[in-house]
Structure formats: C-alpha cells, structure tokens
Amino acid sequence: MSPKLARTLIWTLALLPALVVLTTLGERDLSSPSAFLNFLGRLTGIAGLALMLGAAILSCRVPGFDRPFGGLTKLWKTHHQLATAAFLLLLAHPLLLMFAAAGFSLDVAVATLIPRGADVALWTGWGALLLMMVFLGPGYRFFGNPDYQRWKHLHRLAAPAVVLALVHTFYLSRTLPWIWEWVLWVGLAALAVASIGYRFVWSRRFGRRSYRVARVDRPANNVVELNLTTEGPALLYEAGQFVYLTPQDPNLTAGFGEEHPYTLSSAPGEPGLRIAIKALGDASRAIGNIAEGSEVRLEGPYGGFFPKTSTPDAPELWIAGGIGITPFLARARHLAGVGERVDVVLIFCVQDEARALWLDEFEDVAASLPGFHVQMHYFYKEGPLDSTFVNERCPNASDRTVYICGPGPLLTLAQQVALSAGVPGSRIVTEEFDLL
Ligand SMILES: Cc1cc2nc3c(=O)[nH]c(=O)nc-3n(C[C@H](O)[C@H](O)[C@H](O)COP(=O)(O)OP(=O)(O)OC[C@H]3O[C@@H](n4cnc5c(N)ncnc54)[C@H](O)[C@@H]3O)c2cc1C
C-alpha cells in the first residue's frame, strides 16, 4: 500500500461520521441562517470528535503498522494533522452553535455556551476542549521549542479529553441516524481504546525486548556506539529502521527508564545490535556513561526509510548530515555483508574532518563493494551543499532515488538541492530525527 493510500484510508475512516451526516443533507431544512449555522455547528462537532478518535487510533505504535505510511515519523505527521484539524473544528463547534442560537435571542445564545448547575453535557464539552488546548499547545513551534518529555506527559491528557468528548456527544448528539450513532462512535472508540491499550499496557509488558550493553565504542568524544546482546529471541529488523531504547542503568544522570528513538546502526544479519548515539541533550549525553553489562529495553522496529524490496543495482544517492549517517551506516554494513554489485553514491555532509565519523569504514566498503562511492562534503571548505556539488560528484543524480537523513536544516536544503539537480519529488525519501 502506498503512503498516499494509507493516509487517504485513515482520513476517510476518521471523517466517516461527518460523511454519513452529509448524506442526510437532503432531508434537512436549512433555509434559515440559524438552521444552517446549527447544522454546521453539529457537523464540526461530529467531524472534530471523529478526527480526535482517528488521531488516537494512529498512536498505537504497533511495529509494522507504520510501514504503509512511510515510517513512524510520517505516521506521526498524519496523527498531528488529524489532531490539529480536530482541534480547529472543535473550536469552531461551540461558536457556530452560539451564532445559530443568537438568531433566536441573546439569552439562548448565552445558554448554549455557558453551563448552569450540573449541566453534564456542557461541562464535559468545555472540559474536553480545555484539555485539548493544554495537551496540544506545547506541540506547536509557535509556542517556542517544545520540551519533549513535558510535551509527552501533557499528551496523556488526550485520554480524558476523548472520554469527556464522548460523554458530551452521548448527551447531545442527535444528528446521525441512531444506528449509525452507535455503530460509528462505539466502533471508533473501541479502536481508539484498543490502540491506547496496546501502546501503554500490552507493549510495555510484552513488546519490549531485554538486551545488555556488551561494549561501548567511542568513535568521537560526543558519540558512542552501543553494542548490545540478548539471551532471548533476537529483534528482526531491516537496515535503516529504528527502535525505542529505554536504559535501565540506575546510575545514569539522566534518561533512566526514559524511551528515546535511535536507529540501529548494525547490519540486520550480524549477531547482536549496534546503536550509535550523539549527545544532543540530557539523556543522549548521559548514555555516554552507561555501564557495560547494564540492561536496555528495546521496542520496535519502526520506520521504513529504505524500501522493503529493492533491486540491488537500482541507482541510489544517499545524502547524510552529521548523526543522520546512522541509517546509511546500517545499510552500507548490510550491503557489504551481502556483497552484490550496487550503484550507490553517498554524500556525507559534515562541518570538518574531525566529524567525518565512520569514514574509514565507508571507505573500506567502497573498496570492497563494486559501485559504492563515498563523497565527503565539508562545510568549512565548500559552504552549504548545492546542486553543482551534487552533479559534479554524483553521475546521473537525476536518475537516482535520493535518500536524505540529517538535522532539519540539512534535510530541507538537501531536498531543494535534489530537486534542482533534476530529481523528481516522488524519488526523494527523507528520514527525520525529530518526532514533533
Ligand atoms: C526516527 C529517529 C531516529 C533517530 N536516530 C538517532 C540515532 O541513530 N542516533 C542519535 O544520536 N539520535 C537519533 N535520533 C535522535 C534522538 O532520538 C534524540 O537526539 C534524543 O531522543 C534526544 O534526547 P535528549 O533528552 O538527549 O535531548 P533533548 O534535549 O530532550 O532533545 C533534543 C531533541 O530530540 C528530540 N527528542 C527528545 N526526546 C525525545 C524522545 N523521547 N523521542 C523523540 N524525540 C525526542 C527533541 O524533540 C529535540 O528535538 C533519532 C530520532 C528519531 C525520531
């Protein structure tokens, strides 16, 4: 299934209740402005709640479920879009109902908005909206750079918000034909509960694999590569996929018991796992001192950066920036292990020679694997990456599928460069190291 089809299906599912309401349009008398606004108010409420449930369904994090969406980071984008659309519709919902009621009198309009006494229906509606503001707000860059852990804790308020919104709907909604009312809300709510149950109960108890840190390599002073082994069943994964890693070393100064996503830098066939981590904040810095022999728990694998099946000699251009080299490291190790002829050019963008991590290993792969080439791009010498550099160092760049991974600014720049080098947008694949 293509990512476009997967997105279309989830949007259709989440908009189903609103679509059912629209099929009843012919039976309604919407000739007065009040009736029309009232209908719109109800429609936005129904669509908003259904989109909210759709966003909850997408948060399940079942390994493999993200693949049709193009990986977990892309799936989170759809989740984010559903939640944003839900929020905007739910903000419009009470306003439209108030304007509709204002057609009768100001008192009716006020009574539509302001709950009196134990008016469960209105209190739950406002409660849901307020909780949504609190848990969604910190996720938008508009409010400054989000603190990931704080955002994650606040996000738990999504569950009570959905429950309050469902109670509100149960009391007030008489817009859908009753049979649909039950089938759709119960169906969507059951899927949302199953999804959240999987994520927070099932996968925590049964979905995490226990590994031990066998050795910590230090390719640079701010980068470590953990070598992990297990006595249990090994994790099956593809090159370029990532896991959520939860360290269990109680002596860590930060990040103990906290899950963070990291790409597996090992080749899928090798014994044990490797994960390369750059110190970018508290938890990733502290893990540099993780005790050898300590336990880490892994959940996954997630992501679908490289296609599941690819023709070995289909031409590829890889553009990596900084620690964004890790999925390429895994794939280069995998290709070197397989040993078949490939047609790959890697452009590795770093500030200077000191940051060209694993360059020796890439050069060894290039020496042993026909068709594998490495081109270094040093910012201090060359300035920002541009299409002249790409076209000079990479023959027929426009015929290749381009894979890009790196920090946000490089990701944007490299996509522009690939487009201006003549690569069609449909052949540019990106992996972001940021989930917000
Ligand atoms: C798909 C994916 C693959 C990644 N692969 C690698 C890798 O191979 N090597 C590597 O060094 N880094 C990788 N990262 C980045 C790594 O997850 C973050 O650097 C790390 O979580 C930062 O945590 P911190 O507490 O040290 O830093 P903070 O200062 O808390 O955060 C630094 C940045 O990381 C993000 N971040 C923080 N905590 C989390 C979290 N729990 N989940 C998601 N994002 C978070 C924040 O939004 C912020 O942009 C990957 C990220 C993603 C999304």
The ligand as an SDF file (V2000), in Angstrom:
LIG
                    3D

 53 58  0  0  0  0  0  0  0  0999 V2000
   13.4010    8.1370   13.9130 C   0  0  0  0  0  0  0  0  0  0  0  0
   14.5230    8.6930   14.7430 C   0  0  0  0  0  0  0  0  0  0  0  0
   15.7660    8.0960   14.6970 C   0  0  0  0  0  0  0  0  0  0  0  0
   16.8230    8.6150   15.4560 C   0  0  0  0  0  0  0  0  0  0  0  0
   18.0510    8.0190   15.3730 N   0  0  0  0  0  0  0  0  0  0  0  0
   19.0810    8.5290   16.0730 C   0  0  0  0  0  0  0  0  0  0  0  0
   20.3790    7.9190   16.0230 C   0  0  0  0  0  0  0  0  0  0  0  0
   20.5990    6.9080   15.3450 O   0  0  0  0  0  0  0  0  0  0  0  0
   21.3760    8.4800   16.7530 N   0  0  0  0  0  0  0  0  0  0  0  0
   21.1750    9.5990   17.5180 C   0  0  0  0  0  0  0  0  0  0  0  0
   22.1180   10.0630   18.1460 O   0  0  0  0  0  0  0  0  0  0  0  0
   19.9680   10.2030   17.5820 N   0  0  0  0  0  0  0  0  0  0  0  0
   18.9160    9.6960   16.8920 C   0  0  0  0  0  0  0  0  0  0  0  0
   17.6820   10.2800   16.9810 N   0  0  0  0  0  0  0  0  0  0  0  0
   17.5330   11.4810   17.8160 C   0  0  0  0  0  0  0  0  0  0  0  0
   17.3710   11.1080   19.2810 C   0  0  0  0  0  0  0  0  0  0  0  0
   16.1470   10.4360   19.4810 O   0  0  0  0  0  0  0  0  0  0  0  0
   17.3730   12.3650   20.1330 C   0  0  0  0  0  0  0  0  0  0  0  0
   18.6130   13.0100   19.9640 O   0  0  0  0  0  0  0  0  0  0  0  0
   17.2320   12.0400   21.5990 C   0  0  0  0  0  0  0  0  0  0  0  0
   15.9550   11.4990   21.8560 O   0  0  0  0  0  0  0  0  0  0  0  0
   17.4390   13.3330   22.3750 C   0  0  0  0  0  0  0  0  0  0  0  0
   17.0550   13.1830   23.7210 O   0  0  0  0  0  0  0  0  0  0  0  0
   17.7690   14.1070   24.8220 P   0  0  0  0  0  0  0  0  0  0  0  0
   16.9830   14.0100   26.0800 O   0  0  0  0  0  0  0  0  0  0  0  0
   19.2010   13.7870   24.8790 O   0  0  0  0  0  0  0  0  0  0  0  0
   17.6910   15.5680   24.2050 O   0  0  0  0  0  0  0  0  0  0  0  0
   16.6180   16.7160   24.3410 P   0  0  0  0  0  0  0  0  0  0  0  0
   17.3420   17.9840   24.5950 O   0  0  0  0  0  0  0  0  0  0  0  0
   15.4990   16.3250   25.2510 O   0  0  0  0  0  0  0  0  0  0  0  0
   16.0340   16.7560   22.8580 O   0  0  0  0  0  0  0  0  0  0  0  0
   16.8110   17.0220   21.7200 C   0  0  0  0  0  0  0  0  0  0  0  0
   15.9330   16.7440   20.5120 C   0  0  0  0  0  0  0  0  0  0  0  0
   15.4790   15.3690   20.4820 O   0  0  0  0  0  0  0  0  0  0  0  0
   14.0240   15.2820   20.4840 C   0  0  0  0  0  0  0  0  0  0  0  0
   13.6440   14.2720   21.4970 N   0  0  0  0  0  0  0  0  0  0  0  0
   13.9450   14.3020   22.8080 C   0  0  0  0  0  0  0  0  0  0  0  0
   13.4480   13.2260   23.4490 N   0  0  0  0  0  0  0  0  0  0  0  0
   12.8090   12.5010   22.5070 C   0  0  0  0  0  0  0  0  0  0  0  0
   12.0760   11.2820   22.5400 C   0  0  0  0  0  0  0  0  0  0  0  0
   11.9070   10.5740   23.6590 N   0  0  0  0  0  0  0  0  0  0  0  0
   11.5330   10.8570   21.3880 N   0  0  0  0  0  0  0  0  0  0  0  0
   11.6890   11.5610   20.2440 C   0  0  0  0  0  0  0  0  0  0  0  0
   12.3900   12.6980   20.1370 N   0  0  0  0  0  0  0  0  0  0  0  0
   12.9250   13.1730   21.2630 C   0  0  0  0  0  0  0  0  0  0  0  0
   13.5280   16.6440   20.9030 C   0  0  0  0  0  0  0  0  0  0  0  0
   12.3210   16.9870   20.2560 O   0  0  0  0  0  0  0  0  0  0  0  0
   14.6380   17.5770   20.4580 C   0  0  0  0  0  0  0  0  0  0  0  0
   14.4660   17.9590   19.1180 O   0  0  0  0  0  0  0  0  0  0  0  0
   16.6120    9.7600   16.2710 C   0  0  0  0  0  0  0  0  0  0  0  0
   15.3420   10.3360   16.3330 C   0  0  0  0  0  0  0  0  0  0  0  0
   14.3120    9.8150   15.5860 C   0  0  0  0  0  0  0  0  0  0  0  0
   12.9600   10.4460   15.6690 C   0  0  0  0  0  0  0  0  0  0  0  0
  1  2  1  0
  2  3  1  0
  2 52  2  0
  3  4  2  0
  4  5  1  0
  4 50  1  0
  5  6  2  0
  6  7  1  0
  6 13  1  0
  7  8  2  0
  7  9  1  0
  9 10  1  0
 10 11  2  0
 10 12  1  0
 12 13  2  0
 13 14  1  0
 14 15  1  0
 14 50  1  0
 15 16  1  0
 16 17  1  0
 16 18  1  0
 18 19  1  0
 18 20  1  0
 20 21  1  0
 20 22  1  0
 22 23  1  0
 23 24  1  0
 24 25  2  0
 24 26  1  0
 24 27  1  0
 27 28  1  0
 28 29  2  0
 28 30  1  0
 28 31  1  0
 31 32  1  0
 32 33  1  0
 33 34  1  0
 33 48  1  0
 34 35  1  0
 35 36  1  0
 35 46  1  0
 36 37  1  0
 36 45  1  0
 37 38  2  0
 38 39  1  0
 39 40  1  0
 39 45  2  0
 40 41  1  0
 40 42  2  0
 42 43  1  0
 43 44  2  0
 44 45  1  0
 46 47  1  0
 46 48  1  0
 48 49  1  0
 50 51  2  0
 51 52  1  0
 52 53  1  0
M  END
$$$$
